Each structure stands twice: as structure tokens, then as C-alpha cells.
Amino acid sequence: MKKFKKSGFLKNKALNIVSRFFLSSFIVTLFFYVAPIIINFTGKNFNNKEFTNNSKNILNNTLNKDKLIEEDSDVDTDERDLLYDILEENNSEINLVRYTTSEIDTLFKELNYNLKNVRDTKLVKPIDIGLLPNEIKNIGNTKKRKDMFIKIVLPLIVKENNKIRIDRKRLFTILNKNSNTDIEKKWLEKKYKQYGVRKNDLSTLKVRMDEIPVSLAIAQAAKETGWGTSRFALKGNALFGQWTWSGEGLKPKNADEGKDHKVMKFHSLHLSVRAYLRNLNTHSTYRNLRKARTKLRNQNKALDSIILSKHLDKYAETGSQYIDVLQKIIKQNNLKDFDEARLLPSSKDLESLI
């Protein structure tokens, strides 16, 4: 009798263990089956406050040399949104001093700022001349007039390119992260607006947020202003003849009837440079230029002003002739010497002189 009870007890105990094992297995299996469904449902139906940037997929596309990231072309941009920071500074009440050519020349000599040194060292003095001298058009010696013009605009172009380079570096840091801080998200919001990019379209932002070769910028400024002698340059600080329909500007004297555009007027020369870079980096007309620039980046090649200039046929009404002129200016004046130029740190002594 005792043996029977003992064997029955053992059988019941074994049965309970087996039952619990299968029940536990069923619950675990059910959990792994149901959990993805629940996670997927909550992901689609509840807002996640943390912004994720899918950085690994973007970086894989970026590092793939055989594929070229295309821009999103479906975003309507407004001039006032793209240039809002420039338009705000345009309303500055600060009165800039317009120096004479002799005063500027004396300043350059005191600072030992000359183009030969820049070509040799690739270092540029951080001199910010806000307005072109009226007397620049009276400089009879063509070489001296060109040198004066280049020395004035060169630091401004390098400085604005520096800002873009710093922004681009920050963008790449963000691309390397799986999530962003509130400060980074606010910064991205600002850049989406400046570059006319759809929110969260980091690929297009990467294509647009990039530099323009210094030699190309100088050549265009020289062409558009006659080496600093045009009415638009002297009265409106417009170095690149940029049109506007909403901002303050100067009406072209020989404008065709019915055309209500103006050449945009700027508070200072550096704002003109910034607007020019923004224009090439955002306007749909220059999409092929940005595509060619991205291709050079993907091939680890330097940004070549001759290559990129081929995509500026729509910048002026003269089309392909405009490209020929730009390339001629670049080559004849050895402007590529300035493409690798870097800005020296500013100092209080230098700022007090300007």
C-alpha cells in the first residue's frame, strides 16, 4: 500500500513538472510572437518624441562610391525663408565706413597682406572690408585694380566658406548618431529652412550644405562687377548680380519692359557673398552644379572650379559664353591658387585697425 502511494505521488509530481514546462514554453513562444506586433503597433500609433535619423542607412549611401545621392526636388522654397538671416542683417542700423583706395592700400601694407604671400602660404589675413572704395574705378593700372579687388573679396569668401565647412562637419557628426539632442534638432530646423530642404531630409541637406571653390566665386564677382566698378557693386554691395523679387534692390537701367526684378542690395559685401553661396546651394537652376560637386566629393577629389563652372550656363543670359568668360578669368589670373587658402585667426590689434 505504501509502495503504491509512493509511486503514484512520483507520477503526479513528474506530470506536474512536464505540464509546467510545456506551459512555460507556450508562454515564452507566445511572447516572442506577440511582442513584435505590439511594438510595431505602438511605433505607428504613438508619437515618439525622440528624433531618429537613420544614420547607418544614410552613411552607407554616402560611402557608396557607385551611387550618387539625389536631391529632393518637391520642396517649394521662398526667397524670404532661404535668406531670412541675410535679410535681417540687411536691416542693420550700423553705419559702415567706406574707406578710400589709399586708406585700404595703407592698411594692407601695414598688415603685410599681399597676394604673393597668400599664394605661397595659403593663409589669408582676416580683413573684413564692408564696402568697396568708390575710387576703385579710377585705378588706371588694370593689375593694381584686380589685386585690390581680390584682396578685398578673398577674405570674405574664405570666411563664408569656413562657416559652411563647420556646419558640414557638424552635420556629419549628427549623421553618425542614432538620436539628437534638443540643441541639435533646433540647429537642424534652422538649416532645413536656410537650405530649402524638407524636414528630416538629411541626404538633400548634405548635398546642398557645401562650399563653392574660392576661384569660382572670385571669377563670378569679377565678371558681374567689372572687377568692382559696377553701379550695383558700389551702390548696393552686390558682388554677384543676384536678382530679387521681395528684397530691397536696384533696378537695372536697361531692364526689359514688364520685368519687375531688381538686383538685390546688401548692407555689406560679406552678406552679398553669403547670399551668393546660398543661391548656388539651393536654387533648382544649379542642381547639376551640386550634383557634379557631390561626385567630386565621393571620388575624394578637390572641388574644381573649371568643372563646376560648366554648370553655370543659366547664371547669365549669355549661356555657354558666360562659362567661357569665367574659365578665362580663372586661368588668366591664376585664381586656383586661392582654392586652398585658409583664414588666419583674428586678433584685437587687427580688428582695431579695420
Number of C-alpha atoms within 10 A of each C-alpha: 5 7 8 9 10 11 11 12 12 12 11 12 12 12 12 11 11 12 12 12 12 11 12 12 12 11 12 12 11 11 11 10 11 11 11 11 11 10 10 10 11 12 11 9 8 8 8 10 6 12 13 13 18 14 17 13 10 16 14 10 15 18 12 12 13 10 11 16 17 13 19 12 11 8 10 8 17 12 16 17 15 22 21 14 14 18 20 10 15 18 11 10 8 9 9 11 12 14 17 15 19 12 12 19 14 12 16 17 11 10 12 11 18 15 19 10 12 18 18 11 12 17 18 23 20 20 24 17 21 21 21 27 23 17 14 20 16 10 14 9 8 11 11 12 19 18 14 23 21 19 21 22 25 23 24 23 25 25 21 18 21 16 14 19 15 11 16 19 13 15 19 14 10 19 22 15 13 13 16 16 11 11 9 14 16 12 14 20 15 11 18 21 18 22 22 23 25 18 13 15 13 22 18 19 25 18 21 24 22 24 22 25 24 25 27 23 25 26 24 26 25 23 18 20 19 16 23 28 21 18 15 24 26 20 16 23 26 32 33 24 25 19 16 17 13 12 18 16 20 19 15 14 6 6 11 8 6 6 9 11 17 19 20 24 26 26 23 21 24 24 24 27 26 20 23 21 20 22 18 20 24 21 16 14 15 18 19 14 20 25 19 18 25 22 18 16 16 17 12 10 11 12 19 18 22 19 13 21 20 19 20 18 17 14 18 13 9 10 14 16 11 20 22 15 13 24 20 14 19 22 13 8 14 12 21 19 17 22 20 16 19 19 18 14 8 11 9 7 8 13 11 7 10 13
